[in-house]
């Protein structure tokens, strides 16, 4: 089966079922909900994860065509679901299943698909992805994700990167507000570089906010006031799922501070992957998250979910569910995250040691060597240094990143190594991941 056909065979059935549930018979919503939950749970254990497409295999225009169909389907589901729930013609169990299945589809299919579209080179495809997010009141994610998250992931500057030991419920309001504000700041900076003011008509936040209001008004015209209430509820659950995916895919993985004081570049070990045989297709290969951060312009079918990167023990939807229970999440993930960071820390230390040993040595002339004072010699005019105490140690405290980042490890001649504040921060980071 062609690779795009596999994605279509898993993403299109729930879309069709949800549209039918809102227009023909509410019982189809149960089938859609079962597809997105039980079928996904079982099939993930039976099917092999996606494999990257061979370079010679042509997937255009089918990859983008599927994304366009899913984006249009998202709008149709939004209209049909709100209208059906507002009409009062569904049984309670049908209405509940339809609401939950629609919210699940928006989080597991519409979001990954819109995420793919906003990274496309085509302005029309980017606009379609932005329209998907804007329709559920989360349009600012377009700015925050592309301008902030991809640039600052794994650092304190990215509000969508969870802090060490932070629960999802602590993270949720902080990330929601933080990404909205960080996106505004980045867009205003772009306008200033072009000589435009922050309120210029080209500021996309006019679209993100205005589009959300327009979407709400249109739904209320079509489905009445209760349809607007349904849309607000769907938007809240969709936004929470978007942030939940960021929380799960970046928990405990921070970029280290290098010996030169700079933050390390984004690498494969800064994201968790979850390659599974059904949910990977359902979520447009979003569980191959490390590959996406390394190649944000690469289409979903060409990402490699089997890369040697940090891997979650369960599928992404299951891990997201566990993340809503902080105690269970910490027991499952904290030690895994700590091991990844310790391995990254050790790799940087080894690289620094190797670079130091390979550094060229400039030879000195014999007369310079003869004039070299001994370590114990006292230079006239210089203050006399008392000998070190007997319990002195040559160990240097590990260098740590700013709050929200992971420690780098012992670096010789580190100017901040003896800073008690960084030492205390190291203890907190370690304690948060025990």
C-alpha positions as CSV (number, residue, x, y, z in Angstrom):
1,X,0.0,0.0,0.0
2,X,1.4,3.5,-0.9
3,X,2.5,5.3,2.2
4,X,0.0,8.2,1.8
5,X,-2.8,5.6,1.5
6,X,-1.9,4.3,4.9
7,X,-2.2,7.7,6.4
8,X,-5.5,8.2,4.6
9,X,-6.8,4.8,5.7
10,X,-6.4,5.8,9.4
11,X,-7.2,9.5,9.4
12,X,-10.2,9.7,7.1
13,X,-12.6,7.1,8.7
14,X,-13.1,9.1,11.9
15,X,-13.6,12.3,9.9
16,X,-16.3,10.7,7.8
17,X,-18.0,9.1,10.9
18,X,-18.1,12.4,12.7
19,X,-19.6,14.3,9.8
20,X,-22.2,11.5,9.5
21,X,-22.9,11.6,13.2
22,X,-23.7,15.3,13.0
23,X,-25.9,15.0,9.9
24,X,-27.3,11.5,9.6
25,X,-27.3,9.5,12.8
26,X,-25.7,10.3,16.2
27,X,-24.7,6.7,16.7
28,X,-21.8,7.1,14.3
29,X,-20.1,9.2,17.0
30,X,-19.7,6.0,19.1
31,X,-17.9,4.4,16.1
32,X,-15.6,7.4,15.7
33,X,-14.8,7.4,19.5
34,X,-14.0,3.7,19.4
35,X,-11.7,4.2,16.4
36,X,-9.8,7.0,18.1
37,X,-9.5,5.1,21.4
38,X,-9.9,1.3,21.6
39,X,-8.9,0.6,18.0
40,X,-5.9,2.9,18.3
41,X,-4.9,1.1,21.6
42,X,-5.1,-2.4,20.1
43,X,-3.7,-1.5,16.6
44,X,-0.7,0.2,18.1
45,X,0.4,-3.2,19.5
46,X,-0.1,-5.0,16.2
47,X,1.0,-2.7,13.4
48,X,4.6,-1.7,12.6
49,X,5.4,2.0,12.9
50,X,5.8,4.1,9.7
51,X,9.1,3.9,7.9
52,X,10.6,7.0,6.2
53,X,9.8,7.2,2.5
54,X,12.6,6.3,0.2
55,X,14.1,9.3,-1.6
56,X,13.1,8.0,-5.0
57,X,9.4,7.6,-4.0
58,X,7.3,10.5,-5.1
59,X,4.6,11.5,-2.6
60,X,3.5,14.8,-4.1
61,X,0.9,16.0,-4.4
62,X,-0.8,13.3,-2.4
63,X,0.7,14.3,1.0
64,X,-0.6,17.8,0.7
65,X,-3.9,16.7,-0.8
66,X,-4.6,14.6,2.3
67,X,-3.8,17.5,4.5
68,X,-6.1,19.8,2.6
69,X,-8.9,17.2,2.8
70,X,-8.5,16.9,6.6
71,X,-8.4,20.7,7.1
72,X,-11.7,21.0,5.1
73,X,-13.1,18.1,7.1
74,X,-12.2,19.9,10.3
75,X,-14.4,22.8,9.4
76,X,-17.3,20.5,8.3
77,X,-17.1,18.6,11.6
78,X,-17.1,21.8,13.5
79,X,-20.3,23.0,11.8
80,X,-22.0,19.6,11.9
81,X,-21.1,18.8,15.5
82,X,-22.1,22.2,16.9
83,X,-25.4,22.2,14.9
84,X,-26.3,18.6,16.0
85,X,-25.6,19.2,19.7
86,X,-27.4,22.6,19.6
87,X,-30.5,21.1,17.9
88,X,-31.3,18.9,20.9
89,X,-32.2,16.0,18.6
90,X,-29.6,13.6,19.9
91,X,-29.9,11.2,22.8
92,X,-27.7,12.0,25.8
93,X,-25.2,9.2,25.0
94,X,-25.1,10.2,21.3
95,X,-24.4,13.9,22.2
96,X,-21.7,13.0,24.8
97,X,-20.0,10.6,22.4
98,X,-20.1,13.2,19.6
99,X,-18.6,15.9,21.8
100,X,-15.8,13.7,23.1
101,X,-15.1,12.2,19.7
102,X,-14.9,15.6,18.0
103,X,-12.6,17.0,20.7
104,X,-10.4,13.9,20.4
105,X,-10.3,14.2,16.6
106,X,-9.4,17.9,16.8
107,X,-6.5,17.1,19.2
108,X,-5.2,14.0,17.6
109,X,-5.8,14.7,13.9
110,X,-6.7,18.3,13.2
111,X,-3.8,19.7,15.3
112,X,-1.1,17.5,13.9
113,X,-2.4,18.2,10.4
114,X,-2.6,22.0,10.9
115,X,0.9,21.8,12.4
116,X,2.1,20.2,9.2
117,X,0.4,22.9,7.1
118,X,1.8,25.9,8.9
119,X,5.3,24.7,8.1
120,X,4.7,24.5,4.4
121,X,6.3,26.8,1.9
122,X,3.0,27.5,0.1
123,X,1.2,30.5,1.5
124,X,-2.2,28.9,0.7
125,X,-1.4,25.8,2.7
126,X,0.0,27.8,5.6
127,X,-3.2,29.9,5.6
128,X,-5.3,26.7,5.7
129,X,-3.4,25.4,8.7
130,X,-3.8,28.8,10.4
131,X,-7.5,28.8,9.7
132,X,-7.8,25.4,11.4
133,X,-6.1,26.7,14.6
134,X,-8.0,30.0,14.5
135,X,-11.4,28.3,14.1
136,X,-11.0,26.9,17.7
137,X,-9.5,30.0,19.1
138,X,-5.9,28.9,19.1
139,X,-4.5,30.9,16.2
140,X,-1.7,32.4,18.2
141,X,-0.1,29.0,18.2
142,X,1.0,29.7,14.6
143,X,3.1,32.6,15.8
144,X,4.3,31.0,19.0
145,X,5.2,27.7,17.5
146,X,7.1,28.8,14.5
147,X,8.8,31.9,16.0
148,X,9.3,30.9,19.6
149,X,9.1,27.2,20.2
150,X,11.3,26.1,17.4
151,X,13.9,28.6,18.2
152,X,14.0,28.4,22.0
153,X,12.8,24.8,22.7
154,X,14.4,23.3,25.8
155,X,15.1,26.7,27.4
156,X,13.4,29.1,29.7
157,X,12.6,31.4,26.8
158,X,10.1,28.8,25.4
159,X,6.9,28.8,27.4
160,X,5.9,25.5,25.8
161,X,8.9,23.7,27.3
162,X,7.9,22.3,30.8
163,X,10.1,23.2,33.7
164,X,11.9,20.3,35.6
165,X,9.4,18.5,37.7
166,X,6.5,20.7,36.7
167,X,3.1,19.0,36.6
168,X,0.8,19.4,33.6
169,X,-1.7,21.3,35.6
170,X,0.9,23.8,36.7
171,X,2.2,24.0,33.1
172,X,-1.1,24.4,31.4
173,X,-2.0,28.0,32.4
174,X,1.6,29.1,32.3
175,X,2.1,27.8,28.8
176,X,-1.3,29.0,27.5
177,X,-0.7,32.6,28.6
178,X,3.1,32.5,27.9
179,X,2.8,31.2,24.3
180,X,0.2,33.9,23.6
181,X,2.4,36.7,24.9
182,X,5.6,35.3,23.5
183,X,4.0,35.1,20.1
184,X,2.9,38.7,20.3
185,X,6.4,39.9,21.3
186,X,8.0,38.0,18.3
187,X,5.5,39.4,15.8
188,X,6.0,42.9,17.1
189,X,9.7,42.5,16.8
190,X,9.3,41.4,13.2
191,X,7.1,44.5,12.5
192,X,9.7,46.8,14.1
193,X,12.4,45.4,11.8
194,X,10.3,46.4,8.9
195,X,9.7,49.8,10.3
196,X,6.1,49.2,11.3
197,X,4.3,49.8,14.6
198,X,2.9,47.0,16.8
199,X,-0.7,47.7,15.8
200,X,0.0,47.6,12.0
201,X,-2.6,45.8,10.0
202,X,-0.1,43.1,9.0
203,X,0.2,42.0,12.6
204,X,-1.2,38.4,12.4
205,X,-2.7,38.7,15.9
206,X,-5.5,40.7,14.3
207,X,-6.3,37.6,12.4
208,X,-5.8,35.2,15.3
209,X,-8.2,37.1,17.5
210,X,-10.6,38.4,14.9
211,X,-10.8,35.0,13.2
212,X,-11.7,33.3,16.5
213,X,-14.5,35.9,17.1
214,X,-15.7,35.5,13.5
215,X,-15.7,31.7,13.9
216,X,-17.8,32.0,17.1
217,X,-20.3,34.4,15.5
218,X,-20.7,32.2,12.4
219,X,-21.4,29.1,14.5
220,X,-23.9,31.0,16.6
221,X,-25.7,32.2,13.4
222,X,-25.8,28.6,12.2
223,X,-26.4,26.7,15.4
224,X,-27.6,29.3,17.9
225,X,-26.2,30.4,21.2
226,X,-25.7,26.9,22.5
227,X,-23.7,26.1,19.4
228,X,-21.3,28.9,20.5
229,X,-21.1,27.3,23.9
230,X,-20.2,24.0,22.3
231,X,-17.5,25.6,20.2
232,X,-16.0,27.3,23.2
233,X,-15.8,23.9,25.0
234,X,-14.3,22.2,21.9
235,X,-11.7,25.1,21.6
236,X,-10.7,24.8,25.3
237,X,-10.2,21.0,25.0
238,X,-8.3,21.4,21.7
239,X,-6.0,24.0,23.2
240,X,-5.4,21.8,26.2
241,X,-4.5,18.8,24.0
242,X,-2.1,21.0,21.9
243,X,-0.3,22.0,25.0
244,X,-0.5,18.5,26.5
245,X,1.4,17.2,23.4
246,X,4.1,19.8,23.9
247,X,4.3,18.9,27.6
248,X,4.7,15.1,26.9
249,X,7.1,15.5,24.0
250,X,9.5,17.8,25.8
251,X,9.2,16.9,29.5
252,X,12.5,16.9,31.3
253,X,14.6,17.5,28.2
254,X,16.5,20.8,28.4
255,X,19.3,22.3,26.3
256,X,22.6,22.5,28.2
257,X,24.9,25.4,28.6
258,X,28.1,24.8,26.8
259,X,31.6,25.7,28.2
260,X,31.5,28.9,26.0
261,X,28.4,30.0,27.8
262,X,26.0,29.4,24.9
263,X,23.0,27.2,24.8
264,X,23.6,24.0,22.8
265,X,22.0,23.7,19.4
266,X,18.7,21.8,19.1
267,X,19.4,18.1,18.8
268,X,17.6,14.8,18.7
269,X,17.7,14.3,22.4
270,X,15.6,17.4,23.1
271,X,12.3,15.6,22.2
272,X,10.6,12.4,23.1
273,X,9.4,10.1,20.2
274,X,6.6,7.6,20.3
275,X,6.7,5.5,17.2
276,X,3.6,3.2,17.0
277,X,1.8,1.5,14.2
278,X,-1.5,3.2,14.4
279,X,-1.3,6.5,16.4
280,X,1.7,7.6,14.3
281,X,-0.4,7.4,11.2
282,X,-3.4,8.9,13.0
283,X,-1.3,11.9,14.2
284,X,0.4,12.5,10.8
285,X,3.7,11.1,12.2
286,X,3.8,13.8,14.9
287,X,5.3,11.2,17.4
288,X,8.5,11.5,15.3
289,X,9.0,14.8,17.1
290,X,12.8,14.8,17.2
291,X,13.0,14.5,13.5
292,X,10.5,17.4,13.1
293,X,12.6,19.7,15.2
294,X,15.7,18.9,13.3
295,X,13.9,19.3,9.9
296,X,10.8,21.5,10.4
297,X,10.2,21.9,6.7
298,X,10.2,18.1,6.0
299,X,6.8,16.6,5.2
300,X,5.3,14.2,7.7
301,X,5.7,11.1,5.6
302,X,9.5,11.6,5.3
303,X,10.2,11.8,9.0
304,X,11.9,8.8,10.5
305,X,10.1,7.6,13.7
306,X,12.7,4.9,14.2
307,X,15.6,7.2,14.8
308,X,17.9,6.6,17.7
309,X,16.3,9.2,20.0
310,X,14.6,9.3,23.5
311,X,11.5,7.2,23.2
312,X,8.4,7.2,25.4
313,X,7.4,3.8,26.8
314,X,3.9,4.0,25.5
315,X,2.0,5.6,22.6
316,X,1.6,9.4,22.6
317,X,-2.2,9.3,23.4
318,X,-1.6,7.0,26.3
319,X,1.3,9.1,27.7
320,X,-0.9,12.2,27.4
321,X,-3.6,10.5,29.5
322,X,-1.0,9.5,32.1
323,X,0.4,13.1,32.2
324,X,-2.9,14.3,33.6
325,X,-2.1,12.4,36.8
326,X,1.1,14.0,38.0
327,X,2.1,11.4,40.5
328,X,1.8,8.6,38.0
329,X,3.6,10.7,35.4
330,X,6.5,11.5,37.6
331,X,7.0,7.8,38.6
332,X,7.0,6.8,34.9
333,X,9.1,9.7,33.4
334,X,11.4,11.4,35.9
335,X,14.1,8.8,36.0
336,X,13.9,8.4,32.2
337,X,14.3,12.1,31.7
338,X,17.2,12.2,34.1
339,X,19.0,9.4,32.3
340,X,18.7,11.2,29.0
341,X,20.1,14.5,30.5
342,X,22.9,12.7,32.2
343,X,23.9,11.0,29.0
344,X,23.8,14.3,27.2
345,X,25.9,15.9,30.0
346,X,28.5,13.1,29.8
347,X,28.7,13.4,26.0
348,X,29.4,17.1,26.3
349,X,32.1,16.6,29.0
350,X,33.7,13.9,26.8
351,X,33.7,16.2,23.8
352,X,35.2,19.0,25.8
353,X,37.9,16.8,27.2
354,X,38.7,15.4,23.7
355,X,38.9,18.9,22.3
356,X,41.2,20.1,25.1
357,X,43.5,17.1,24.6
358,X,43.7,17.7,20.8
359,X,44.5,21.4,21.2
360,X,47.9,22.3,19.7
361,X,50.7,23.2,22.2
362,X,52.8,26.2,21.5
363,X,56.5,25.3,22.4
364,X,58.5,27.7,24.5
365,X,62.1,28.7,24.1
366,X,64.6,27.2,26.5
367,X,65.2,30.6,28.1
368,X,61.5,31.1,28.8
369,X,61.3,27.7,30.5
370,X,64.3,28.6,32.7
371,X,62.5,31.8,33.8
372,X,59.3,30.0,34.7
373,X,58.8,30.3,38.4
374,X,58.0,27.2,40.3
375,X,54.4,26.8,41.6
376,X,55.5,27.3,45.2
377,X,57.8,30.3,44.5
378,X,56.7,33.7,45.9
379,X,56.8,36.5,43.3
380,X,58.1,39.7,44.9
381,X,55.4,42.3,45.3
382,X,52.6,39.8,45.0
383,X,50.4,39.0,48.0
384,X,51.4,35.8,49.8
385,X,48.8,33.0,49.3
386,X,48.2,30.8,52.3
387,X,48.4,27.0,51.6
388,X,45.1,25.3,51.1
389,X,43.5,23.5,54.0
390,X,44.0,19.8,54.4
391,X,40.4,19.0,53.4
392,X,40.6,21.1,50.2
393,X,39.3,19.4,47.1
394,X,40.1,19.9,43.4
395,X,36.5,19.1,42.3
396,X,34.6,21.8,40.6
397,X,30.8,22.1,41.1
398,X,28.9,21.3,37.9
399,X,27.9,24.2,35.8
400,X,24.1,24.6,35.5
401,X,21.9,26.3,33.0
402,X,19.5,29.1,33.9
403,X,16.3,28.0,35.6
404,X,14.4,25.5,33.5
405,X,17.5,24.0,31.9
406,X,19.6,21.0,32.8
407,X,23.1,21.0,34.3
408,X,26.1,20.5,32.1
409,X,28.4,18.9,34.5
410,X,31.9,19.6,35.8
411,X,33.8,22.1,33.6
412,X,37.3,23.2,34.6
413,X,37.9,26.9,35.2
414,X,34.2,27.6,35.2
415,X,33.7,31.2,36.4
416,X,30.3,30.4,37.9
417,X,31.0,26.9,39.2
418,X,31.3,28.1,42.8
419,X,28.2,30.2,42.6
420,X,25.9,29.0,45.5
421,X,22.8,29.9,43.5
422,X,23.7,27.6,40.7
423,X,24.7,24.9,43.1
424,X,21.3,25.2,44.8
425,X,19.6,25.1,41.4
426,X,21.4,21.9,40.6
427,X,20.0,20.3,43.8
428,X,16.5,21.4,42.8
429,X,16.8,19.9,39.3
430,X,18.1,16.7,40.7
431,X,15.4,16.5,43.3
432,X,12.7,17.2,40.8
433,X,13.8,14.3,38.7
434,X,14.2,11.7,41.5
